[in-house]
Amino acid sequence: MSPSFVQSVWTVMAMAVFIGIVIWAFSRRKKSDFEKAGRMVVDDDKPASNSMKKDAGDAGSKLTEE
């Protein structure tokens, strides 16, 4: 086997994998899963600003108690 043949086979295989991933990513079956994953941060139960203030207050009180 010549090196150019191996490179050609590798290029064709890499292109096939890439096209397969693109088709998988844009398939209609996965659309709902990707939309759900994209909204995970927005659909969080508690707002980040409130939980950060609470955690910061708790940490400060623990330091002063020692």
PDBQT receptor file of N, H, CA, C and O in Angstrom, charges set to zero:
ATOM      1  N   MET A   1       0.839  -1.178   0.000  1.00  0.00    +0.000 N 
ATOM      2  CA  MET A   1       0.000   0.000   0.000  1.00  0.00    +0.000 C 
ATOM      3  C   MET A   1       0.884   1.242   0.000  1.00  0.00    +0.000 C 
ATOM      4  O   MET A   1       1.828   1.371   0.780  1.00  0.00    +0.000 OA
ATOM      5  N   SER A   2       0.545   2.125  -0.885  1.00  0.00    +0.000 N 
ATOM      6  H   SER A   2      -0.222   2.020  -1.518  1.00  0.00    +0.000 HD
ATOM      7  CA  SER A   2       1.308   3.357  -0.952  1.00  0.00    +0.000 C 
ATOM      8  C   SER A   2       0.774   4.370   0.058  1.00  0.00    +0.000 C 
ATOM      9  O   SER A   2      -0.400   4.322   0.424  1.00  0.00    +0.000 OA
ATOM     10  N   PRO A   3       1.614   5.266   0.500  1.00  0.00    +0.000 N 
ATOM     11  CA  PRO A   3       1.169   6.279   1.469  1.00  0.00    +0.000 C 
ATOM     12  C   PRO A   3       0.036   7.164   0.934  1.00  0.00    +0.000 C 
ATOM     13  O   PRO A   3      -0.830   7.593   1.696  1.00  0.00    +0.000 OA
ATOM     14  N   SER A   4       0.043   7.429  -0.357  1.00  0.00    +0.000 N 
ATOM     15  H   SER A   4       0.747   7.080  -0.976  1.00  0.00    +0.000 HD
ATOM     16  CA  SER A   4      -1.014   8.269  -0.912  1.00  0.00    +0.000 C 
ATOM     17  C   SER A   4      -2.370   7.552  -0.866  1.00  0.00    +0.000 C 
ATOM     18  O   SER A   4      -3.403   8.196  -0.684  1.00  0.00    +0.000 OA
ATOM     19  N   PHE A   5      -2.370   6.221  -1.031  1.00  0.00    +0.000 N 
ATOM     20  H   PHE A   5      -1.531   5.697  -1.179  1.00  0.00    +0.000 HD
ATOM     21  CA  PHE A   5      -3.615   5.463  -0.932  1.00  0.00    +0.000 C 
ATOM     22  C   PHE A   5      -4.161   5.499   0.497  1.00  0.00    +0.000 C 
ATOM     23  O   PHE A   5      -5.360   5.687   0.703  1.00  0.00    +0.000 OA
ATOM     24  N   VAL A   6      -3.279   5.319   1.479  1.00  0.00    +0.000 N 
ATOM     25  H   VAL A   6      -2.305   5.166   1.312  1.00  0.00    +0.000 HD
ATOM     26  CA  VAL A   6      -3.687   5.354   2.877  1.00  0.00    +0.000 C 
ATOM     27  C   VAL A   6      -4.234   6.738   3.225  1.00  0.00    +0.000 C 
ATOM     28  O   VAL A   6      -5.236   6.838   3.933  1.00  0.00    +0.000 OA
ATOM     29  N   GLN A   7      -3.602   7.796   2.748  1.00  0.00    +0.000 N 
ATOM     30  H   GLN A   7      -2.788   7.715   2.173  1.00  0.00    +0.000 HD
ATOM     31  CA  GLN A   7      -4.080   9.152   2.994  1.00  0.00    +0.000 C 
ATOM     32  C   GLN A   7      -5.448   9.368   2.353  1.00  0.00    +0.000 C 
ATOM     33  O   GLN A   7      -6.313  10.020   2.938  1.00  0.00    +0.000 OA
ATOM     34  N   SER A   8      -5.642   8.829   1.168  1.00  0.00    +0.000 N 
ATOM     35  H   SER A   8      -4.939   8.299   0.694  1.00  0.00    +0.000 HD
ATOM     36  CA  SER A   8      -6.939   8.969   0.502  1.00  0.00    +0.000 C 
ATOM     37  C   SER A   8      -8.040   8.247   1.274  1.00  0.00    +0.000 C 
ATOM     38  O   SER A   8      -9.132   8.787   1.450  1.00  0.00    +0.000 OA
ATOM     39  N   VAL A   9      -7.758   7.035   1.733  1.00  0.00    +0.000 N 
ATOM     40  H   VAL A   9      -6.870   6.597   1.590  1.00  0.00    +0.000 HD
ATOM     41  CA  VAL A   9      -8.743   6.282   2.502  1.00  0.00    +0.000 C 
ATOM     42  C   VAL A   9      -9.049   7.018   3.803  1.00  0.00    +0.000 C 
ATOM     43  O   VAL A   9     -10.214   7.123   4.185  1.00  0.00    +0.000 OA
ATOM     44  N   TRP A  10      -8.029   7.529   4.489  1.00  0.00    +0.000 N 
ATOM     45  H   TRP A  10      -7.082   7.444   4.179  1.00  0.00    +0.000 HD
ATOM     46  CA  TRP A  10      -8.225   8.265   5.727  1.00  0.00    +0.000 C 
ATOM     47  C   TRP A  10      -9.075   9.514   5.493  1.00  0.00    +0.000 C 
ATOM     48  O   TRP A  10      -9.942   9.828   6.308  1.00  0.00    +0.000 OA
ATOM     49  N   THR A  11      -8.840  10.228   4.399  1.00  0.00    +0.000 N 
ATOM     50  H   THR A  11      -8.135   9.974   3.737  1.00  0.00    +0.000 HD
ATOM     51  CA  THR A  11      -9.615  11.423   4.084  1.00  0.00    +0.000 C 
ATOM     52  C   THR A  11     -11.074  11.085   3.830  1.00  0.00    +0.000 C 
ATOM     53  O   THR A  11     -11.963  11.792   4.303  1.00  0.00    +0.000 OA
ATOM     54  N   VAL A  12     -11.329  10.028   3.099  1.00  0.00    +0.000 N 
ATOM     55  H   VAL A  12     -10.607   9.453   2.715  1.00  0.00    +0.000 HD
ATOM     56  CA  VAL A  12     -12.707   9.623   2.815  1.00  0.00    +0.000 C 
ATOM     57  C   VAL A  12     -13.408   9.192   4.106  1.00  0.00    +0.000 C 
ATOM     58  O   VAL A  12     -14.575   9.525   4.311  1.00  0.00    +0.000 OA
ATOM     59  N   MET A  13     -12.715   8.462   4.971  1.00  0.00    +0.000 N 
ATOM     60  H   MET A  13     -11.767   8.191   4.804  1.00  0.00    +0.000 HD
ATOM     61  CA  MET A  13     -13.312   8.033   6.232  1.00  0.00    +0.000 C 
ATOM     62  C   MET A  13     -13.608   9.234   7.134  1.00  0.00    +0.000 C 
ATOM     63  O   MET A  13     -14.669   9.287   7.756  1.00  0.00    +0.000 OA
ATOM     64  N   ALA A  14     -12.706  10.178   7.213  1.00  0.00    +0.000 N 
ATOM     65  H   ALA A  14     -11.844  10.135   6.708  1.00  0.00    +0.000 HD
ATOM     66  CA  ALA A  14     -12.912  11.362   8.046  1.00  0.00    +0.000 C 
ATOM     67  C   ALA A  14     -14.082  12.182   7.523  1.00  0.00    +0.000 C 
ATOM     68  O   ALA A  14     -14.875  12.701   8.309  1.00  0.00    +0.000 OA
ATOM     69  N   MET A  15     -14.197  12.303   6.211  1.00  0.00    +0.000 N 
ATOM     70  H   MET A  15     -13.553  11.881   5.573  1.00  0.00    +0.000 HD
ATOM     71  CA  MET A  15     -15.314  13.046   5.626  1.00  0.00    +0.000 C 
ATOM     72  C   MET A  15     -16.632  12.336   5.909  1.00  0.00    +0.000 C 
ATOM     73  O   MET A  15     -17.630  12.995   6.201  1.00  0.00    +0.000 OA
ATOM     74  N   ALA A  16     -16.655  11.020   5.831  1.00  0.00    +0.000 N 
ATOM     75  H   ALA A  16     -15.844  10.486   5.594  1.00  0.00    +0.000 HD
ATOM     76  CA  ALA A  16     -17.879  10.269   6.110  1.00  0.00    +0.000 C 
ATOM     77  C   ALA A  16     -18.298  10.437   7.570  1.00  0.00    +0.000 C 
ATOM     78  O   ALA A  16     -19.484  10.589   7.861  1.00  0.00    +0.000 OA
ATOM     79  N   VAL A  17     -17.330  10.412   8.487  1.00  0.00    +0.000 N 
ATOM     80  H   VAL A  17     -16.366  10.289   8.250  1.00  0.00    +0.000 HD
ATOM     81  CA  VAL A  17     -17.647  10.619   9.905  1.00  0.00    +0.000 C 
ATOM     82  C   VAL A  17     -18.180  12.022  10.120  1.00  0.00    +0.000 C 
ATOM     83  O   VAL A  17     -19.160  12.198  10.844  1.00  0.00    +0.000 OA
ATOM     84  N   PHE A  18     -17.571  13.016   9.518  1.00  0.00    +0.000 N 
ATOM     85  H   PHE A  18     -16.775  12.873   8.929  1.00  0.00    +0.000 HD
ATOM     86  CA  PHE A  18     -18.020  14.395   9.653  1.00  0.00    +0.000 C 
ATOM     87  C   PHE A  18     -19.453  14.564   9.136  1.00  0.00    +0.000 C 
ATOM     88  O   PHE A  18     -20.287  15.183   9.797  1.00  0.00    +0.000 OA
ATOM     89  N   ILE A  19     -19.728  14.018   7.967  1.00  0.00    +0.000 N 
ATOM     90  H   ILE A  19     -19.051  13.515   7.430  1.00  0.00    +0.000 HD
ATOM     91  CA  ILE A  19     -21.081  14.119   7.399  1.00  0.00    +0.000 C 
ATOM     92  C   ILE A  19     -22.084  13.386   8.287  1.00  0.00    +0.000 C 
ATOM     93  O   ILE A  19     -23.209  13.851   8.466  1.00  0.00    +0.000 OA
ATOM     94  N   GLY A  20     -21.683  12.252   8.838  1.00  0.00    +0.000 N 
ATOM     95  H   GLY A  20     -20.769  11.874   8.693  1.00  0.00    +0.000 HD
ATOM     96  CA  GLY A  20     -22.560  11.519   9.750  1.00  0.00    +0.000 C 
ATOM     97  C   GLY A  20     -22.886  12.328  11.002  1.00  0.00    +0.000 C 
ATOM     98  O   GLY A  20     -24.031  12.331  11.452  1.00  0.00    +0.000 OA
ATOM     99  N   ILE A  21     -21.903  13.008  11.565  1.00  0.00    +0.000 N 
ATOM    100  H   ILE A  21     -20.973  13.005  11.199  1.00  0.00    +0.000 HD
ATOM    101  CA  ILE A  21     -22.139  13.835  12.750  1.00  0.00    +0.000 C 
ATOM    102  C   ILE A  21     -23.050  15.003  12.417  1.00  0.00    +0.000 C 
ATOM    103  O   ILE A  21     -23.934  15.339  13.204  1.00  0.00    +0.000 OA
ATOM    104  N   VAL A  22     -22.853  15.621  11.278  1.00  0.00    +0.000 N 
ATOM    105  H   VAL A  22     -22.134  15.348  10.638  1.00  0.00    +0.000 HD
ATOM    106  CA  VAL A  22     -23.708  16.739  10.870  1.00  0.00    +0.000 C 
ATOM    107  C   VAL A  22     -25.146  16.276  10.684  1.00  0.00    +0.000 C 
ATOM    108  O   VAL A  22     -26.074  16.952  11.130  1.00  0.00    +0.000 OA
ATOM    109  N   ILE A  23     -25.344  15.136  10.035  1.00  0.00    +0.000 N 
ATOM    110  H   ILE A  23     -24.591  14.587   9.674  1.00  0.00    +0.000 HD
ATOM    111  CA  ILE A  23     -26.692  14.606   9.840  1.00  0.00    +0.000 C 
ATOM    112  C   ILE A  23     -27.326  14.275  11.190  1.00  0.00    +0.000 C 
ATOM    113  O   ILE A  23     -28.504  14.561  11.405  1.00  0.00    +0.000 OA
ATOM    114  N   TRP A  24     -26.559  13.677  12.098  1.00  0.00    +0.000 N 
ATOM    115  H   TRP A  24     -25.603  13.444  11.923  1.00  0.00    +0.000 HD
ATOM    116  CA  TRP A  24     -27.067  13.349  13.425  1.00  0.00    +0.000 C 
ATOM    117  C   TRP A  24     -27.455  14.613  14.200  1.00  0.00    +0.000 C 
ATOM    118  O   TRP A  24     -28.497  14.649  14.856  1.00  0.00    +0.000 OA
ATOM    119  N   ALA A  25     -26.614  15.645  14.120  1.00  0.00    +0.000 N 
ATOM    120  H   ALA A  25     -25.768  15.616  13.587  1.00  0.00    +0.000 HD
ATOM    121  CA  ALA A  25     -26.861  16.875  14.873  1.00  0.00    +0.000 C 
ATOM    122  C   ALA A  25     -28.093  17.619  14.367  1.00  0.00    +0.000 C 
ATOM    123  O   ALA A  25     -28.792  18.251  15.159  1.00  0.00    +0.000 OA
ATOM    124  N   PHE A  26     -28.368  17.559  13.092  1.00  0.00    +0.000 N 
ATOM    125  H   PHE A  26     -27.801  17.046  12.449  1.00  0.00    +0.000 HD
ATOM    126  CA  PHE A  26     -29.497  18.288  12.529  1.00  0.00    +0.000 C 
ATOM    127  C   PHE A  26     -30.720  17.412  12.281  1.00  0.00    +0.000 C 
ATOM    128  O   PHE A  26     -31.659  17.835  11.606  1.00  0.00    +0.000 OA
ATOM    129  N   SER A  27     -30.717  16.197  12.822  1.00  0.00    +0.000 N 
ATOM    130  H   SER A  27     -29.955  15.853  13.370  1.00  0.00    +0.000 HD
ATOM    131  CA  SER A  27     -31.868  15.317  12.618  1.00  0.00    +0.000 C 
ATOM    132  C   SER A  27     -33.048  15.806  13.448  1.00  0.00    +0.000 C 
ATOM    133  O   SER A  27     -32.863  16.404  14.508  1.00  0.00    +0.000 OA
ATOM    134  N   ARG A  28     -34.229  15.559  12.979  1.00  0.00    +0.000 N 
ATOM    135  H   ARG A  28     -34.379  15.073  12.118  1.00  0.00    +0.000 HD
ATOM    136  CA  ARG A  28     -35.439  16.018  13.675  1.00  0.00    +0.000 C 
ATOM    137  C   ARG A  28     -35.678  15.238  14.956  1.00  0.00    +0.000 C 
ATOM    138  O   ARG A  28     -36.295  15.757  15.887  1.00  0.00    +0.000 OA
ATOM    139  N   ARG A  29     -35.203  14.007  15.022  1.00  0.00    +0.000 N 
ATOM    140  H   ARG A  29     -34.702  13.585  14.266  1.00  0.00    +0.000 HD
ATOM    141  CA  ARG A  29     -35.381  13.216  16.240  1.00  0.00    +0.000 C 
ATOM    142  C   ARG A  29     -34.635  13.815  17.415  1.00  0.00    +0.000 C 
ATOM    143  O   ARG A  29     -35.107  13.718  18.548  1.00  0.00    +0.000 OA
ATOM    144  N   LYS A  30     -33.485  14.431  17.182  1.00  0.00    +0.000 N 
ATOM    145  H   LYS A  30     -33.102  14.510  16.262  1.00  0.00    +0.000 HD
ATOM    146  CA  LYS A  30     -32.664  14.982  18.250  1.00  0.00    +0.000 C 
ATOM    147  C   LYS A  30     -32.991  16.433  18.560  1.00  0.00    +0.000 C 
ATOM    148  O   LYS A  30     -32.452  16.986  19.519  1.00  0.00    +0.000 OA
ATOM    149  N   LYS A  31     -33.853  17.064  17.784  1.00  0.00    +0.000 N 
ATOM    150  H   LYS A  31     -34.292  16.615  17.005  1.00  0.00    +0.000 HD
ATOM    151  CA  LYS A  31     -34.136  18.486  17.964  1.00  0.00    +0.000 C 
ATOM    152  C   LYS A  31     -34.651  18.779  19.367  1.00  0.00    +0.000 C 
ATOM    153  O   LYS A  31     -34.192  19.728  20.004  1.00  0.00    +0.000 OA
ATOM    154  N   SER A  32     -35.591  17.986  19.858  1.00  0.00    +0.000 N 
ATOM    155  H   SER A  32     -35.963  17.216  19.341  1.00  0.00    +0.000 HD
ATOM    156  CA  SER A  32     -36.153  18.245  21.184  1.00  0.00    +0.000 C 
ATOM    157  C   SER A  32     -35.098  18.058  22.273  1.00  0.00    +0.000 C 
ATOM    158  O   SER A  32     -35.088  18.804  23.252  1.00  0.00    +0.000 OA
ATOM    159  N   ASP A  33     -34.211  17.075  22.116  1.00  0.00    +0.000 N 
ATOM    160  H   ASP A  33     -34.220  16.469  21.321  1.00  0.00    +0.000 HD
ATOM    161  CA  ASP A  33     -33.154  16.864  23.105  1.00  0.00    +0.000 C 
ATOM    162  C   ASP A  33     -32.198  18.057  23.154  1.00  0.00    +0.000 C 
ATOM    163  O   ASP A  33     -31.803  18.499  24.232  1.00  0.00    +0.000 OA
ATOM    164  N   PHE A  34     -31.831  18.573  21.983  1.00  0.00    +0.000 N 
ATOM    165  H   PHE A  34     -32.152  18.214  21.106  1.00  0.00    +0.000 HD
ATOM    166  CA  PHE A  34     -30.911  19.699  21.937  1.00  0.00    +0.000 C 
ATOM    167  C   PHE A  34     -31.565  20.974  22.447  1.00  0.00    +0.000 C 
ATOM    168  O   PHE A  34     -30.906  21.786  23.096  1.00  0.00    +0.000 OA
ATOM    169  N   GLU A  35     -32.854  21.165  22.165  1.00  0.00    +0.000 N 
ATOM    170  H   GLU A  35     -33.390  20.505  21.638  1.00  0.00    +0.000 HD
ATOM    171  CA  GLU A  35     -33.551  22.338  22.689  1.00  0.00    +0.000 C 
ATOM    172  C   GLU A  35     -33.650  22.262  24.210  1.00  0.00    +0.000 C 
ATOM    173  O   GLU A  35     -33.490  23.272  24.894  1.00  0.00    +0.000 OA
ATOM    174  N   LYS A  36     -33.911  21.083  24.733  1.00  0.00    +0.000 N 
ATOM    175  H   LYS A  36     -34.041  20.262  24.177  1.00  0.00    +0.000 HD
ATOM    176  CA  LYS A  36     -33.982  20.905  26.185  1.00  0.00    +0.000 C 
ATOM    177  C   LYS A  36     -32.623  21.186  26.819  1.00  0.00    +0.000 C 
ATOM    178  O   LYS A  36     -32.549  21.851  27.852  1.00  0.00    +0.000 OA
ATOM    179  N   ALA A  37     -31.565  20.694  26.222  1.00  0.00    +0.000 N 
ATOM    180  H   ALA A  37     -31.625  20.154  25.382  1.00  0.00    +0.000 HD
ATOM    181  CA  ALA A  37     -30.219  20.933  26.756  1.00  0.00    +0.000 C 
ATOM    182  C   ALA A  37     -29.851  22.413  26.673  1.00  0.00    +0.000 C 
ATOM    183  O   ALA A  37     -29.172  22.935  27.557  1.00  0.00    +0.000 OA
ATOM    184  N   GLY A  38     -30.290  23.081  25.628  1.00  0.00    +0.000 N 
ATOM    185  H   GLY A  38     -30.842  22.657  24.910  1.00  0.00    +0.000 HD
ATOM    186  CA  GLY A  38     -29.994  24.498  25.477  1.00  0.00    +0.000 C 
ATOM    187  C   GLY A  38     -30.720  25.371  26.475  1.00  0.00    +0.000 C 
ATOM    188  O   GLY A  38     -30.262  26.473  26.779  1.00  0.00    +0.000 OA
ATOM    189  N   ARG A  39     -31.842  24.906  26.991  1.00  0.00    +0.000 N 
ATOM    190  H   ARG A  39     -32.215  24.011  26.744  1.00  0.00    +0.000 HD
ATOM    191  CA  ARG A  39     -32.626  25.698  27.939  1.00  0.00    +0.000 C 
ATOM    192  C   ARG A  39     -32.357  25.307  29.391  1.00  0.00    +0.000 C 
ATOM    193  O   ARG A  39     -33.002  25.844  30.292  1.00  0.00    +0.000 OA
ATOM    194  N   MET A  40     -31.432  24.396  29.640  1.00  0.00    +0.000 N 
ATOM    195  H   MET A  40     -30.909  23.961  28.908  1.00  0.00    +0.000 HD
ATOM    196  CA  MET A  40     -31.174  23.946  31.000  1.00  0.00    +0.000 C 
ATOM    197  C   MET A  40     -30.790  25.099  31.929  1.00  0.00    +0.000 C 
ATOM    198  O   MET A  40     -31.260  25.157  33.066  1.00  0.00    +0.000 OA
ATOM    199  N   VAL A  41     -29.962  25.992  31.471  1.00  0.00    +0.000 N 
ATOM    200  H   VAL A  41     -29.580  25.945  30.548  1.00  0.00    +0.000 HD
ATOM    201  CA  VAL A  41     -29.526  27.101  32.303  1.00  0.00    +0.000 C 
ATOM    202  C   VAL A  41     -30.678  28.057  32.564  1.00  0.00    +0.000 C 
ATOM    203  O   VAL A  41     -30.827  28.556  33.679  1.00  0.00    +0.000 OA
ATOM    204  N   VAL A  42     -31.484  28.316  31.562  1.00  0.00    +0.000 N 
ATOM    205  H   VAL A  42     -31.363  27.911  30.656  1.00  0.00    +0.000 HD
ATOM    206  CA  VAL A  42     -32.594  29.251  31.689  1.00  0.00    +0.000 C 
ATOM    207  C   VAL A  42     -33.684  28.671  32.592  1.00  0.00    +0.000 C 
ATOM    208  O   VAL A  42     -34.342  29.417  33.317  1.00  0.00    +0.000 OA
ATOM    209  N   ASP A  43     -33.876  27.383  32.558  1.00  0.00    +0.000 N 
ATOM    210  H   ASP A  43     -33.342  26.778  31.969  1.00  0.00    +0.000 HD
ATOM    211  CA  ASP A  43     -34.937  26.742  33.324  1.00  0.00    +0.000 C 
ATOM    212  C   ASP A  43     -34.492  26.330  34.726  1.00  0.00    +0.000 C 
ATOM    213  O   ASP A  43     -35.150  25.504  35.359  1.00  0.00    +0.000 OA
ATOM    214  N   ASP A  44     -33.405  26.883  35.212  1.00  0.00    +0.000 N 
ATOM    215  H   ASP A  44     -32.872  27.554  34.697  1.00  0.00    +0.000 HD
ATOM    216  CA  ASP A  44     -32.902  26.543  36.535  1.00  0.00    +0.000 C 
ATOM    217  C   ASP A  44     -33.930  26.916  37.598  1.00  0.00    +0.000 C 
ATOM    218  O   ASP A  44     -34.637  27.912  37.450  1.00  0.00    +0.000 OA
ATOM    219  N   ASP A  45     -34.020  26.129  38.664  1.00  0.00    +0.000 N 
ATOM    220  H   ASP A  45     -33.445  25.320  38.784  1.00  0.00    +0.000 HD
ATOM    221  CA  ASP A  45     -35.034  26.345  39.697  1.00  0.00    +0.000 C 
ATOM    222  C   ASP A  45     -34.844  27.656  40.458  1.00  0.00    +0.000 C 
ATOM    223  O   ASP A  45     -35.809  28.391  40.666  1.00  0.00    +0.000 OA
ATOM    224  N   LYS A  46     -33.630  27.953  40.870  1.00  0.00    +0.000 N 
ATOM    225  H   LYS A  46     -32.846  27.356  40.701  1.00  0.00    +0.000 HD
ATOM    226  CA  LYS A  46     -33.404  29.159  41.651  1.00  0.00    +0.000 C 
ATOM    227  C   LYS A  46     -32.516  30.128  40.877  1.00  0.00    +0.000 C 
ATOM    228  O   LYS A  46     -31.591  29.691  40.191  1.00  0.00    +0.000 OA
ATOM    229  N   PRO A  47     -32.768  31.405  40.968  1.00  0.00    +0.000 N 
ATOM    230  CA  PRO A  47     -31.936  32.390  40.277  1.00  0.00    +0.000 C 
ATOM    231  C   PRO A  47     -30.510  32.376  40.824  1.00  0.00    +0.000 C 
ATOM    232  O   PRO A  47     -30.301  32.182  42.022  1.00  0.00    +0.000 OA
ATOM    233  N   ALA A  48     -29.562  32.575  39.972  1.00  0.00    +0.000 N 
ATOM    234  H   ALA A  48     -29.732  32.732  38.999  1.00  0.00    +0.000 HD
ATOM    235  CA  ALA A  48     -28.160  32.527  40.383  1.00  0.00    +0.000 C 
ATOM    236  C   ALA A  48     -27.825  33.666  41.328  1.00  0.00    +0.000 C 
ATOM    237  O   ALA A  48     -27.046  33.464  42.260  1.00  0.00    +0.000 OA
ATOM    238  N   SER A  49     -28.379  34.853  41.130  1.00  0.00    +0.000 N 
ATOM    239  H   SER A  49     -29.012  35.017  40.374  1.00  0.00    +0.000 HD
ATOM    240  CA  SER A  49     -28.026  35.987  41.978  1.00  0.00    +0.000 C 
ATOM    241  C   SER A  49     -28.465  35.750  43.418  1.00  0.00    +0.000 C 
ATOM    242  O   SER A  49     -27.720  36.092  44.337  1.00  0.00    +0.000 OA
ATOM    243  N   ASN A  50     -29.627  35.187  43.646  1.00  0.00    +0.000 N 
ATOM    244  H   ASN A  50     -30.231  34.910  42.900  1.00  0.00    +0.000 HD
ATOM    245  CA  ASN A  50     -30.094  34.930  45.012  1.00  0.00    +0.000 C 
ATOM    246  C   ASN A  50     -29.269  33.839  45.683  1.00  0.00    +0.000 C 
ATOM    247  O   ASN A  50     -28.913  33.968  46.854  1.00  0.00    +0.000 OA
ATOM    248  N   SER A  51     -28.966  32.780  44.965  1.00  0.00    +0.000 N 
ATOM    249  H   SER A  51     -29.255  32.676  44.014  1.00  0.00    +0.000 HD
ATOM    250  CA  SER A  51     -28.204  31.693  45.573  1.00  0.00    +0.000 C 
ATOM    251  C   SER A  51     -26.778  32.128  45.858  1.00  0.00    +0.000 C 
ATOM    252  O   SER A  51     -26.182  31.666  46.831  1.00  0.00    +0.000 OA
ATOM    253  N   MET A  52     -26.211  33.006  45.033  1.00  0.00    +0.000 N 
ATOM    254  H   MET A  52     -26.694  33.381  44.243  1.00  0.00    +0.000 HD
ATOM    255  CA  MET A  52     -24.856  33.475  45.276  1.00  0.00    +0.000 C 
ATOM    256  C   MET A  52     -24.814  34.361  46.515  1.00  0.00    +0.000 C 
ATOM    257  O   MET A  52     -23.873  34.268  47.303  1.00  0.00    +0.000 OA
ATOM    258  N   LYS A  53     -25.806  35.211  46.701  1.00  0.00    +0.000 N 
ATOM    259  H   LYS A  53     -26.570  35.286  46.061  1.00  0.00    +0.000 HD
ATOM    260  CA  LYS A  53     -25.835  36.068  47.881  1.00  0.00    +0.000 C 
ATOM    261  C   LYS A  53     -25.982  35.222  49.143  1.00  0.00    +0.000 C 
ATOM    262  O   LYS A  53     -25.329  35.486  50.152  1.00  0.00    +0.000 OA
ATOM    263  N   LYS A  54     -26.835  34.211  49.082  1.00  0.00    +0.000 N 
ATOM    264  H   LYS A  54     -27.366  33.996  48.262  1.00  0.00    +0.000 HD
ATOM    265  CA  LYS A  54     -27.051  33.351  50.235  1.00  0.00    +0.000 C 
ATOM    266  C   LYS A  54     -25.774  32.594  50.575  1.00  0.00    +0.000 C 
ATOM    267  O   LYS A  54     -25.393  32.508  51.742  1.00  0.00    +0.000 OA
ATOM    268  N   ASP A  55     -25.105  32.039  49.549  1.00  0.00    +0.000 N 
ATOM    269  H   ASP A  55     -25.414  32.108  48.600  1.00  0.00    +0.000 HD
ATOM    270  CA  ASP A  55     -23.878  31.288  49.786  1.00  0.00    +0.000 C 
ATOM    271  C   ASP A  55     -22.782  32.202  50.330  1.00  0.00    +0.000 C 
ATOM    272  O   ASP A  55     -22.025  31.801  51.213  1.00  0.00    +0.000 OA
ATOM    273  N   ALA A  56     -22.693  33.413  49.816  1.00  0.00    +0.000 N 
ATOM    274  H   ALA A  56     -23.308  33.739  49.098  1.00  0.00    +0.000 HD
ATOM    275  CA  ALA A  56     -21.676  34.343  50.282  1.00  0.00    +0.000 C 
ATOM    276  C   ALA A  56     -21.945  34.727  51.734  1.00  0.00    +0.000 C 
ATOM    277  O   ALA A  56     -21.005  34.847  52.519  1.00  0.00    +0.000 OA
ATOM    278  N   GLY A  57     -23.200  34.922  52.103  1.00  0.00    +0.000 N 
ATOM    279  H   GLY A  57     -23.964  34.824  51.465  1.00  0.00    +0.000 HD
ATOM    280  CA  GLY A  57     -23.544  35.244  53.483  1.00  0.00    +0.000 C 
ATOM    281  C   GLY A  57     -23.235  34.099  54.417  1.00  0.00    +0.000 C 
ATOM    282  O   GLY A  57     -22.745  34.320  55.524  1.00  0.00    +0.000 OA
ATOM    283  N   ASP A  58     -23.505  32.899  54.002  1.00  0.00    +0.000 N 
ATOM    284  H   ASP A  58     -23.903  32.719  53.102  1.00  0.00    +0.000 HD
ATOM    285  CA  ASP A  58     -23.225  31.737  54.837  1.00  0.00    +0.000 C 
ATOM    286  C   ASP A  58     -21.728  31.556  55.044  1.00  0.00    +0.000 C 
ATOM    287  O   ASP A  58     -21.280  31.237  56.145  1.00  0.00    +0.000 OA
ATOM    288  N   ALA A  59     -20.977  31.756  54.011  1.00  0.00    +0.000 N 
ATOM    289  H   ALA A  59     -21.340  32.015  53.116  1.00  0.00    +0.000 HD
ATOM    290  CA  ALA A  59     -19.528  31.584  54.114  1.00  0.00    +0.000 C 
ATOM    291  C   ALA A  59     -18.944  32.646  55.022  1.00  0.00    +0.000 C 
ATOM    292  O   ALA A  59     -18.023  32.360  55.787  1.00  0.00    +0.000 OA
ATOM    293  N   GLY A  60     -19.450  33.849  54.958  1.00  0.00    +0.000 N 
ATOM    294  H   GLY A  60     -20.198  34.082  54.337  1.00  0.00    +0.000 HD
ATOM    295  CA  GLY A  60     -18.942  34.918  55.817  1.00  0.00    +0.000 C 
ATOM    296  C   GLY A  60     -19.258  34.655  57.271  1.00  0.00    +0.000 C 
ATOM    297  O   GLY A  60     -18.426  34.914  58.140  1.00  0.00    +0.000 OA
ATOM    298  N   SER A  61     -20.446  34.145  57.552  1.00  0.00    +0.000 N 
ATOM    299  H   SER A  61     -21.122  33.934  56.846  1.00  0.00    +0.000 HD
ATOM    300  CA  SER A  61     -20.808  33.879  58.946  1.00  0.00    +0.000 C 
ATOM    301  C   SER A  61     -19.994  32.718  59.514  1.00  0.00    +0.000 C 
ATOM    302  O   SER A  61     -19.690  32.698  60.707  1.00  0.00    +0.000 OA
ATOM    303  N   LYS A  62     -19.643  31.761  58.670  1.00  0.00    +0.000 N 
ATOM    304  H   LYS A  62     -19.889  31.778  57.701  1.00  0.00    +0.000 HD
ATOM    305  CA  LYS A  62     -18.847  30.641  59.147  1.00  0.00    +0.000 C 
ATOM    306  C   LYS A  62     -17.439  31.092  59.505  1.00  0.00    +0.000 C 
ATOM    307  O   LYS A  62     -16.838  30.584  60.451  1.00  0.00    +0.000 OA
ATOM    308  N   LEU A  63     -16.914  32.053  58.740  1.00  0.00    +0.000 N 
ATOM    309  H   LEU A  63     -17.403  32.466  57.971  1.00  0.00    +0.000 HD
ATOM    310  CA  LEU A  63     -15.570  32.527  59.002  1.00  0.00    +0.000 C 
ATOM    311  C   LEU A  63     -15.522  33.329  60.309  1.00  0.00    +0.000 C 
ATOM    312  O   LEU A  63     -14.546  33.229  61.052  1.00  0.00    +0.000 OA
ATOM    313  N   THR A  64     -16.536  34.104  60.591  1.00  0.00    +0.000 N 
ATOM    314  H   THR A  64     -17.329  34.185  59.987  1.00  0.00    +0.000 HD
ATOM    315  CA  THR A  64     -16.533  34.924  61.787  1.00  0.00    +0.000 C 
ATOM    316  C   THR A  64     -16.802  34.103  63.042  1.00  0.00    +0.000 C 
ATOM    317  O   THR A  64     -16.427  34.518  64.138  1.00  0.00    +0.000 OA
ATOM    318  N   GLU A  65     -17.443  32.948  62.902  1.00  0.00    +0.000 N 
ATOM    319  H   GLU A  65     -17.748  32.611  62.011  1.00  0.00    +0.000 HD
ATOM    320  CA  GLU A  65     -17.739  32.121  64.060  1.00  0.00    +0.000 C 
ATOM    321  C   GLU A  65     -16.498  31.412  64.603  1.00  0.00    +0.000 C 
ATOM    322  O   GLU A  65     -16.455  31.070  65.785  1.00  0.00    +0.000 OA
ATOM    323  N   GLU A  66     -15.508  31.190  63.775  1.00  0.00    +0.000 N 
ATOM    324  H   GLU A  66     -15.543  31.468  62.815  1.00  0.00    +0.000 HD
ATOM    325  CA  GLU A  66     -14.328  30.420  64.188  1.00  0.00    +0.000 C 
ATOM    326  C   GLU A  66     -13.443  31.154  65.089  1.00  0.00    +0.000 C 
ATOM    327  O   GLU A  66     -12.416  30.624  65.512  1.00  0.00    +0.000 OA
TER     328      GLU A  66
